[in-house]
């Protein structure tokens, strides 16, 4: 799953991260958010 995430553009990752996590969590725990 990590390889797939790496290929995904950062913009899409940000939107996906913010969709599942709160804004503050997405900002402070950016990598942890989309890795989970």
Beta strands, then each sheet from edge to edge (+ up, - down):
end
